[in-house]
Amino acid sequence: MDYGTDQIRNIALAGHPGAGKTQLFEALLHAGGAINTPGTVERGSTVSDFDALEKERGHSIDAAIASTDHKGIHVNLVDTPGYPDFRGAALAAIAAVDTVAVVVDADTGVGHGTRRMMQVAADRGLCRAIVVNKIDAAGADIAQLMEELRSNFGSAVLPLNLPAQGGTAVIDCFGNSSGDSDLGPVADWHQRIIDQVVEVNETVMDHFLELGEGGLSGQELHDAFEQCLREGHLVPVCFVSARQGTGVAELLDVAERLFPNPSEANPPPFVKGSGDDAVTIEARPDPAAHVIADVFRIIHDPFMGKLAVFRVYQGTVKKEGTLFVDDGRKPFKVAHLFKLKGKDHVEIARAVPGDIAAVAKVEELHFDAVLHDSHDEDQIHLKPSAFPSPMFALAIEAASKGQEQKLSSALHKLADEDPSVQVHHDAELNETVMRGLSDLHLRVLLERLKSRHGVAVNTHVPKVAYRETIGAKAEGHHRHKKQTGGAGQFGEVFLRVEPLPRGGGFEFVDEVKGGTIPGQFLPAVEKGVRQVLKMGALAGYPLQDVRVIVYDGKYHSVDSKEVAFVAAGKKAFLDAVAKAQPQVLEPMVDLEVTVPDANVGDVSGALSSKRAQILATDSGRGGEIVVRAKAPLAELDGFAAELKSMTAGRGRYAIDFSHYDPAPARVQQTLVAAWKPKVEED
């Protein structure tokens, strides 16, 4: 099918694990005619979960993309992982769509992942819809679920269609006002959603009040509906049974009639420049304009090599055309242009604004790279998504000698593919550390190192991601002076330090008067200060939330040079920090533990023993209780195994980084005593 921007619908399926996103992905592809038979997760035959680990574990690990056509529209579908351990891939993919369909299990209801993805989509300014799956489940209470959805997400949540005949059919309640459903008379829900839609637009509301619903044109209702979606005034609910196919074709009809195409959705948040000079720009979905596209997924395919998946926001990407990467001066040729269908690649001639496509074997491409065909678009980038901090870590080394380079390459490929993975080599400790979102996340990464890249590794527990800061103002001074026979080294620095609010980062302020430190040496002073920020001053952890004010110093017309002021700045900063009530900060996380009612006491006791602060205990569904708490990350080592033992495998938990707090005195003393800073000569 040949299509333009107005015929494209970009939809991500997101939500809590187990809601049936992958099965719905299959059902939609089947209903649109893209596949002959829908696969199943149990058989490992789905289009999206094609990775060997996904088949083995029975759930999505990466985001997968495929397309289907339906009644004159081209639907780009993205299946995202539900487990919070792999939400980096989900967040990256969600930023590339216009509509996020949050899938909810009709039986188990709203979960942690449901709330998370609804909030992510709202924060990103994306249109949201809720798809209630498994409406034919024996234990499903649809009326209770609708109350739960509206309680969690507000009165904007209203159904577009309704389950009927015991969940074996659905009936439209937006364009139809007659009939009965499993949620009562269709007319009641029809009136509620029409009232919600028309009130967003004053002109439409006036017509409605004057002429009634029959006096509204189809275009007026359509435009008002899309305005509701864009502004979050309406979160429509559709009902399906992906396994049986009930409501799936109707969901595609909704996408065709009511979901926005790329020119109707909220504009993507592009900026040009950086810092205070950055200005917001609008990427226009004009096929004749200069190309602007953003890479949201990197795949290292064993046959295709490095594959970069991108969304086109402006212009047309053509096979055999040339594109620049970010601000690169050398273009690359688009030798092959692909549409993805899970693991398969279908070659195409062009990608119009709003479309999702891929190019292969361009090493310069990376996650969040901007592709363009004119230097007029240099310094343009998409506002980055807020990815969770990877708080779990493993120190990692090759199991056999001679594999170090292969391991390094494999680790960087893993980090290339997942924006929530960090790989860092500590030269001082000669230790390579890989960070991820959870124990499970790290285990999967280790399995991929072995199965996909053929690297066996040894691991051990590295340091927790502690930080350092100061608690008071102080002054520091250092004179660096060396004489070695020839030209010497001289630099003297006076500075002050002040604590910033938590999360304030670092500020470097120049208050030098009278040229006591020439301007060309101030960057060297800052370089020395930043060395301390990186290596720490108290226990060997990065220093944060501090302002450094350089106010005086001395120099020598012959002996002063950059290296002298680097050393002087570093030692002066260390001197000031030592007087400024330095302290170690520990990472605190938000913890949500879901357990059977009978195990709440045991779990609460276990959390209390880990210095956790229990914030709330809420009733879930099916006799489950949700315990919400804040806890030090360092205390949660081994908690997954404890929870499994306490609840006979029925408990589960999710964590998110919250903030840094001062560590208890005994923890600080232990960390300080264990640090052996490198002794430097002056």
NORLIN-V835606 format. One record per backbone hydrogen bond with DSSP energy under -0.5 kcal/mol. CO is the residue of the C=O (numbers start at 1). NH is the residue of the N-H. If there is no record, write none. Layout:
co: (CO/CO)
nh: (NH/NH)
This chain:
co: (4/5/5/7/9/9/10/10/11/12/12/13/14/16/20/21/22/23/24/25/26/27/28/29/29/30/32/40/40/41/48/51/52/53/54/54/64/65/66/68/70/73/73/74/74/75/75/76/77/78/78/79/82/83/84/86/86/87/88/89/90/91/93/94/98/99/99/100/100/101/101/102/103/104/105/106/109/111/112/113/114/115/116/117/118/119/120/121/122/127/128/129/130/130/131/131/132/133/134/137/140/141/142/143/144/145/146/147/148/149/150/154/156/156/158/160/160/162/163/164/164/165/169/171/179/179/181/184/185/185/186/187/188/189/190/191/192/193/194/195/197/198/200/201/202/203/204/205/206/207/207/208/212/213/217/218/219/220/221/222/223/224/225/226/227/228/228/228/229/234/235/236/237/237/238/240/241/241/245/245/246/247/248/249/250/251/252/253/254/254/261/261/268/269/270/271/272/274/275/279/281/281/282/284/285/286/286/291/292/292/293/294/294/295/297/299/299/301/305/306/306/307/307/308/309/309/310/311/311/312/314/316/317/318/321/323/324/324/325/329/332/333/334/337/338/339/341/344/345/346/349/351/352/355/357/358/359/361/362/366/369/369/370/371/372/374/375/377/379/381/385/389/392/394/395/396/397/400/403/404/405/406/407/408/409/410/411/412/413/414/418/422/424/424/425/426/426/431/431/432/433/434/435/436/438/439/440/441/442/443/444/445/446/447/448/448/449/450/454/456/458/460/464/467/468/469/474/476/478/478/479/480/482/489/491/492/493/494/494/495/496/497/498/501/505/505/507/507/509/509/513/518/518/519/519/521/522/523/524/525/526/527/528/529/530/531/532/533/542/545/546/547/547/548/548/549/549/550/551/552/554/556/559/561/561/562/563/564/565/566/567/568/569/570/571/572/573/574/575/576/576/577/580/580/583/584/585/586/587/588/588/589/589/590/591/592/592/593/593/594/595/596/597/599/600/601/602/603/604/605/606/607/607/608/610/612/613/616/618/621/623/624/625/625/626/626/627/628/628/629/630/631/632/633/634/636/638/639/640/641/642/643/644/645/647/652/654/656/659/661/664/665/666/667/668/669/670/671/672/675)
nh: (7/8/262/74/11/76/98/99/78/14/101/80/103/19/24/25/26/27/28/29/30/31/32/34/35/33/69/44/45/44/50/55/56/57/58/59/79/342/77/75/73/70/75/9/76/68/77/11/66/13/80/64/17/86/87/89/90/91/92/93/94/95/96/97/127/12/101/102/129/14/103/131/16/133/109/141/105/115/116/117/118/119/120/121/122/123/124/126/125/100/236/102/132/238/104/133/240/106/137/140/142/145/146/147/148/149/150/151/152/153/154/157/158/235/237/173/174/171/182/168/169/168/164/162/186/187/184/181/188/189/190/191/192/193/194/195/196/197/198/199/200/201/202/205/206/207/208/209/210/211/212/212/215/216/221/222/223/224/225/226/227/228/229/230/231/232/233/234/232/236/158/130/160/161/132/135/245/246/248/249/241/251/252/253/254/255/256/257/258/259/264/265/270/383/281/381/279/277/278/272/270/283/284/286/287/289/315/373/313/314/371/296/311/368/309/301/307/305/301/361/362/299/309/359/296/297/357/294/313/354/292/318/351/321/334/332/326/372/328/331/323/335/320/348/358/346/344/341/347/339/319/317/355/312/310/338/308/363/365/369/295/371/326/293/324/377/378/380/273/271/387/391/436/434/460/432/458/403/407/408/409/410/411/412/413/414/415/416/417/418/421/435/426/433/427/430/431/426/433/396/424/394/422/392/442/443/444/445/446/447/448/449/450/451/452/453/455/454/456/399/397/395/466/585/544/583/497/495/480/493/481/491/489/482/480/554/478/551/552/476/549/474/547/504/545/546/509/548/511/550/516/521/522/522/523/525/526/527/528/529/530/531/532/533/534/535/536/543/468/500/507/498/549/509/550/496/551/511/513/494/492/560/490/564/565/566/567/568/569/570/571/572/573/574/575/576/577/578/579/579/580/580/471/472/469/663/467/661/633/658/659/591/631/656/629/594/654/595/627/652/625/599/600/603/604/605/606/607/608/609/610/610/612/611/632/614/630/628/626/624/597/620/595/627/618/628/593/615/616/591/613/589/635/636/637/639/642/643/644/645/646/647/649/648/650/594/592/590/588/586/668/669/670/671/672/673/674/675/675/677)
